[in-house]
């Protein structure tokens, strides 16, 4: 594992109908749903770690903090930037921010733990 603080990743999405609060059931307005915002931030952290894990390893989410600060209607481009801020053994802490062209959309932290993929799946399916 070659993970160290300072590792960054970036993910750009365009808000589609499938991403809205109406579609995912977290509200009744046609804007980026809070659960989707978190999922996109998690996707960015997964992407950041992918090339730095040993064969057979993966990371799983264990904790998330999120502030959803602004609405993003369908068609809005939202960029999520993540930075690995702490490595404590197998525990990884990422800070993240999401922005559209004009506004800070959201921010927070995501913690992940590096695990052996096969053992994790075996335990989860017992």
C-alpha positions in Angstrom: 0.0 0.0 0.0 1.5 3.3 -1.1 -1.1 5.7 0.2 0.0 9.0 1.8 -1.6 12.3 2.7 -1.8 14.6 -0.2 -3.2 12.1 -2.7 -6.0 13.7 -4.7 -8.7 12.8 -7.1 -11.3 14.6 -9.1 -14.6 13.6 -10.6 -16.9 15.6 -12.9 -20.5 14.8 -13.4 -23.5 16.4 -15.0 -26.7 16.2 -12.9 -29.2 14.0 -14.7 -32.7 13.0 -13.8 -31.5 9.8 -12.2 -29.4 11.9 -9.8 -32.3 14.0 -8.4 -34.0 13.9 -5.1 -37.2 13.1 -6.9 -35.7 10.0 -8.5 -33.9 8.6 -5.5 -36.7 9.3 -3.1 -34.8 11.8 -0.8 -37.1 14.6 -1.6 -39.5 15.9 -4.3 -37.5 18.5 -6.1 -35.5 18.1 -9.4 -32.0 18.8 -8.0 -29.0 16.8 -7.1 -30.0 14.5 -4.2 -27.9 14.5 -1.1 -27.4 10.7 -1.2 -26.1 11.0 -4.8 -23.7 13.8 -3.8 -22.3 11.5 -1.1 -22.1 8.6 -3.5 -20.2 10.7 -6.1 -17.8 11.9 -3.4 -17.3 8.2 -2.3 -16.6 7.2 -6.0 -13.9 9.9 -6.1 -12.2 8.4 -3.0 -12.4 4.9 -4.4 -10.8 6.2 -7.6 -8.0 7.9 -5.7 -7.0 4.7 -3.9 -7.4 2.2 -6.8 -3.8 2.4 -8.1 -2.3 2.4 -4.7 -3.7 -0.8 -3.1 -2.0 -4.2 -3.3 -3.6 -6.9 -5.4 -6.6 -8.3 -3.6 -7.2 -5.2 -1.5 -10.0 -2.8 -1.6 -11.4 -0.1 0.6 -14.8 0.2 2.3 -16.5 3.2 3.6 -16.9 3.4 7.4 -17.9 7.0 8.1 -19.1 10.1 6.2 -19.8 13.7 7.0 -21.6 15.9 4.5 -22.8 19.5 4.3 -25.1 19.9 1.2 -24.9 23.7 0.8 -26.5 24.5 -2.6 -29.0 23.1 -5.0 -27.8 21.8 -8.4 -30.5 21.4 -11.0 -30.5 19.0 -13.9 -27.8 19.9 -16.4 -25.4 21.4 -13.9 -21.8 20.2 -14.0 -20.5 19.4 -10.5 -16.9 18.7 -9.8 -15.9 16.8 -6.7 -12.3 17.1 -5.5 -11.0 14.8 -2.8 -7.7 14.8 -0.8 -6.4 12.1 1.4 -5.6 14.0 4.7 -4.8 11.2 7.1 -3.5 7.6 6.9 -3.6 5.7 10.2 -2.7 2.1 9.5 -5.5 0.9 7.2 -7.8 3.8 8.0 -7.9 6.6 5.4 -9.5 10.0 5.9 -10.5 12.1 2.9 -11.6 15.7 2.8 -13.8 16.6 -0.2 -15.6 19.5 -1.8 -18.1 19.7 -4.6 -18.5 22.8 -6.8 -20.4 23.9 -9.8 -19.1 26.8 -11.9 -20.2 29.4 -9.3 -20.9 27.8 -6.0 -19.6 25.5 -3.3 -22.3 22.8 -3.5 -21.1 20.5 -0.7 -18.2 19.5 1.5 -17.3 16.9 4.1 -15.1 14.0 5.0 -15.1 10.3 4.2 -13.3 7.6 6.1 -12.4 4.3 4.4 -10.6 1.2 5.7 -8.4 -0.9 3.5 -9.4 -4.6 3.6 -8.7 -7.9 1.9 -11.5 -8.1 -0.7 -12.1 -11.9 -0.5 -12.1 -12.1 3.3 -14.4 -9.1 3.5 -16.9 -10.6 1.0 -16.7 -14.0 2.7 -17.6 -12.4 6.1 -20.3 -10.3 4.7 -22.1 -13.2 3.1 -22.1 -15.6 6.0 
